């Protein structure tokens, strides 16, 4: 990174946040379109979505797989999900914007079952609470100086 990279608008935080929201809107539009298409892999995989457009499904391992060690069970689960990963990442074009979470269900006796919840969540690369609070603080300081020291009227008198 060079010292003058901050002069390029594509490197500004506000532009990256704008791109995050553009990508999220594309994600929402794509999920709605795929959900409406009966023949899409979205419906073939029996995927569902939350109000925040997290996409999820459940997968169950076979009874014979439950006797295997836990790391082998996870490998089998990953093999079962490979086509789904390919569909969401490559076919829909959201390779860098999705994170995947696995949760194993428990029964009433708090024993782990052979069913997993697989959740795909959209990741914002730049936008976060830290970025938002920093932006508000910087904007407030700038606004304070502009209003308190009457910078705009001073600039207008120079012209």
Secondary structure, DSSP 8 states (H G I E B T S, - for coil): --TTGGGSGGGSHHHHHHHHHHHHHHHHHHHHHHHH-TTSHHHHTT-EE-TT--EEEEEE--GGGGGS-HHHHHHHHHHHHHHHHHIIIIITT-STTEEEEEEEEE-TTS-EEEEEEEEEEE--SS--HHHHHHHHHHHHHHHHHHHHTTHHHHHHHH-
